[in-house]
Amino acid sequence: MKLIMKISVVVMSVIALVVAVLGSRQVFFHIDTDFQSNLVIWGLIVLLGIFVIAQVICLFVFPFNIKKIGFYLLHIGLVAVLLGSMIYYMAGIKIQGAYPVNEQGSSASAYHQLVKANPTKGENYVANFSSFRFGVTDFAVEYYEPVYDIYRVNEEGVAEEQLATDIEINSEGIYDFGEYGQKTVEDLVDDAGEYQVVNLTEDGSIVGNPRSSVKSYLGDVTIVNNETQESREDTISVNHPLRVNGWKIYLMSYDETQNAAAFIFKYDPGEYIVTVGMVMIIVGSFIACFVRPRQAAASGKNETKKPGSKKKAGDAK
Amino acid sequence: MSILVLKILLGVAAAGYFLSAILFWCKKRVPAYIANGAAWVLNAVVVATNWVNNGYVPFVSMYQVLTFLGLCFTLANVYMVLVHKDEWVSPYFNLCSGVVMIGCCIMNATLIWHFVPALQSVYFVPHVFCYMLSYSLCAVASVLSVIWFFNKGNRANLDRGIHNLVLVAFPFMTAGLLLGAIWANQVWTEFWSWDAKENWALVTWVFYALYLHCRKYKSLQKFQYVFTILGIVALFMAFQGVNIFGASGEHSYS
C-alpha cells in the first residue's frame, strides 16, 4: 500500500506541477493553452489515467469499512468526474449560433459554427442537431441606471485625469456632480432615452461619462421537435439553460445593432456522471474530514489520558 | 456612508485585530476577546454597508470579498476554539484578519458594483462563502507551518493545530471548487475552462490533498508542511495573483 500511496503522491505532485506551469504561463506571460489540440492535454490524460488506476486499486485493496464511507465517496466521485469528462471529450458536441430576433421565430438566417465535435464522428452532429428547430421571437435587455465618472479632458476630448467616480442617481432622480452642479435624468438622456456624455463646465474641459451595465437578458424562444412537430415556447436567460432532446441551450450574449442573440448548443453525454461525481466528492470530503477526525481525536484523547492516569495511580501508591 | 468613513472603520478594525493578537500572546484573554469582538463588529458594519449599497450580498468586487474574508477568520477561530479547544491559534487568526483589513484600507474601494447576469446564480453565495472560509483557515495553517520549521520545541502542538485547520478548510475548499464547476456548467457551458483562476484553484486543492495524503505514512510526513506552504502560494495566485498580473479568462470580474 505504501507503494500505491507513494505513486499517488508522485502523480498528484506532477499534476499540480503541470497545471501550475499552465497557470504561470497564463498569469505571467498571458499565454493560454489550446486544450483541443495541445499535447499537454494528452500528458494530463495519461497522468489522470494512472491516478484513476491507483485509486481503483486502493478501493479494492483496502478492506471494506463502512466508517470509511467518506473516503469511498470522495475517491469514487473523482473517478466518476474523470470518466464523465472523458466521455464529453470523446463524444461531446458544441455548436455556437447567432439567431436574429423575429416574431415568427424563424431561424432561416441563423448562423452556426461547430465549436467542438466528437473527433471520430465529427459529421454526425448535423443529424443530431437537426432533431429540433429553434428560433427567437422576442428579446429584452434590462440595464442598471448608469453611474457617472467625472474626467478632465484635453482639447481633443481625450481624458487626462479622473476627478470623481461612481456618481449614482439619488432617490429624487438627480445626479449630484458636487462642485459641478446637479443634473436631472432629463438633462442627461437623449431623445431615445439613452444616457449621454455631459459637459460639466462651459469650456467643455470637465465631462461626465455614463457607465452602465446589463442587469438581465431575457429571450423568448420557440422550439419545434422535427419528429413530432410539437412546438414549445419558453424563455431563456443567462444561468438558466434549456434542455431539448438531449441538448442544452445556453444564452450567451445579445448584439443590439444586429438584433441577434448568441447561443451555444451543447450535447454532453457525460454531464450527469460528472455532476453526480462532484456531489459525491463534496459530500465525501465533508464526511471524511468532519466525522473521522472526531474518532481520531477521541482515540487521541484516550492515548494522552493513559499516561496521566498511570502517573496518578503511581502517585497514589 | 462614504468611502473615507468605511476606510477609517476598516483601519480601526485592523488595529483591533492586531491588539487582540498581542493581548492573546500576553495571556490577557478577556481584553483580547473584547478587542476581537469590537474589531469584528466594525468589520461587520462595513460588510453590512456594502450589502446595503449593493442591494445584494457583497461578494462582487475584490474589496467587498476581502472585507467579508476578515469576518471569516473570526468565525473559523470560534469554531476552532469551541470544537477543538485550540485557543492558542486565536492570535494567528487575528493577525491574518488585521493584515486583510490593512489590504482593504489601501485598495481601490469602488462602492457601486452591479450584479451582472453571469453572477445571478444560486451557486454564487455558497461558492464564495466556502472559499472565504477555507482561505481563512489555510492562511492560518500556513503561518503555523512556517513556525513549525523554526520552533522545534512545540512541534506536536503545531502539528495537531495545522491538521485540525486543514481538516476544516479542505471540505469547504472542495465545495467552493466544485460548486464553482457546477455553476460554470450552467453559465459558461463547461465545467472546467482551464482559465488562470481555475488552474491555480486546482493546484491549491491538490497541494492540500497532498498534505493530507502525506500524513498517512511516516516516510512521507517530512514533506507535509512543504505542501501547506506551497498551498498558500498557489492560493495567493488563485485569489490575488491572477488579478494583480491581469491574466485573462472567464473570471475577469472576480
Interface residues (C-beta under 8 A of the other chain):
Chain A: K2 M5 K6 S8 V9 M12 S13 I15 A16 V19 A20 L22 G23 Q26 V27 F28 H30 D32 T33 F35 S85 K94 Y144 V147 T165 D166 E168 S213 V214 K215 S216 Y217 S237 V238 N239 H240 P241 K248 Y250 M252 I264 K266 E271 V274 T275 M278 V279 I281 I282 S285 F286 A288 C289 F290 P293 A297
Chain B: H84 T110 L111 I112 H114 F115 V116 P117 A118 Q120 S121 N164 L167 V168 F170 P171 T174 A175 L178 L179 A181 I182 N185 Q186 V187 T189 F191 W192 W194 D195 A196 N199 W200 L202 V203 V206 F207 A209 L210 H213 C214 K216 Y217 S219 L220 F223 A234 M237 G241 V242 F245 G246 A247 S248 G249
